[in-house]
């Protein structure tokens, strides 16, 4: 900051940028630059730098949230597809047991197989939903405000 301010002093002009109005006023060194004006210039530069940092943090946060959401969707789709295939195979085995007289395991084996299969499907689906899609905070801006406080 001081390097650009010094070069401005040597060039004979200082630009004062108004952040709110997006206008630029030029002060001539010949007109006399007061310490208050240099303080204003320094404060505006600090505000611009802080605004840039804030935009970078929010942009990065938004991109991370989008990437994480896409990753969760892909994982959930894969797991639920695998569970669906498992359920279809279990139902095919059940139908084959009904129509093929040579394919008749003991009753306890069938009960254990199907109970275990459906229990596993429900348990994995519950775990996926609870851990991959946790409850959302009531105030989504709280995470952003905590991140900004830590800057």
N, C-alpha and C positions, 0 to 999 in steps of 0.2 A: 504494500500500500504506500509506504513512504517513498519507494522508488518512483512510482507513477506520480505521486504528489510533487516530488522534487522536480521531475522532468516537466511537469506542468508549470512550476514556478519559473523554470528557465525559459520556457516557451513564451511566457508573458500572459497566458490565459489559463483559467481554471474552469472546468465544466462542473456545474452543480446539477445533478440529476434529481428530479422529483419523482419518487417511486409511485406515488399515487396518481399524479397527473401525466406521467410519461412525457414530460417536457424537459428540455435542456436549456438552462440559462448559462450564459458565459459571463464570468467576472474578469475584468481586466486587472492586471497587477497595477497598472498605472492608476486605476480608480482606488486602489487601496483595499487589500484583503484583510479583513479584521479577524482576530482569533475566533470570534463566534462563527464566522463563515467557514473557517477551516474545520471547526468542530462539527458544523452541520455536514460538511463534505465527508468527514470521517465517519460520522454516525450513519449517513446514507449508504456509504460503502459497506459498513458493517451490516446494515439491514439487508442490503442486496446479497451479501455473502451468506447470511443466515437463511434468507429466502431460498437461495440456490441449494444449500445443504438440506433444507426441509423438503424441497421438491425431489431431490435425489433419494432421500430416505423413503418418502411416500411412494415414489415410482418403483423403487426396489422392493418395498413391502408388497405392493400390488402385484408385481411380477412373481414374487415368491408365492403369494396366495394362489395365483392362477396356476402356477406349475404344480403346487401341492394338490390342488383340487383335481387337476387332470390326472396326476399320478394315482390319487385315491380312486378315481373313477375307473382307471384301467385295472387296478388291483382288484377292486370289487367285482368288476365285470368278469375277470378271469376266474376268480374264486367261485362266484355264483354259477358261471358256466360249467365249471368242473363239478360242482355239486349237482347241477341239473343232469349232467351226463351220468353221474353216479346213480341218481334216482331212476333215470330211464333204464340203465343196465339192471338195477335191482328189480324193476317192474318186468323186464324181459325175462329175467331168471324166474320170477314168480309165475309168469304165464307159461314158460316152458315146463315148469314143475307140474302145472295143471294138465298140460296136453301130452307130455311124454311119459309114458308109464315106466320107462327104465330110469328116468331121472327123478328119483324120489328119495332124498336123504331123510334121515329120521326127523320126526316132528320137532324135537328140541333144537336140532341144528337149524331148521328153518326159522323157528321163533327167535333164536339167538341172533341169526344173521340179519333178519329184517329189523328187529328191535334195535340192534347195534347200528345198522346203516341209517335208519331214520333218526335215531338219537344223535348220531354224528352230524348229519345234515343240519338239524336244528341247532346244535351247539356251535358249529362252525359259522352258520349264518348269523347267530346271535353275537358271537365274538367279533365277526367282521363289522356288523352294524355298530356295536358299542365302541370298538377301538378305532375303526377307520373313520367313523363319522361321529365324533363326540358331540355332546350338546354345545351349542353356540352360546357365547356370552350374551347377556341381554344388551349390553352396550358395546358394540363393536369398536367404537372409537377409543375405548379404554386401552386396548393393546397399542394403538397408535400413539396415544398420549404418553404411555409408559415408555415407548421407544423414543419419543421426542425428548422426554425428561432426561434420558440417559445420554443424550448427545453432548 
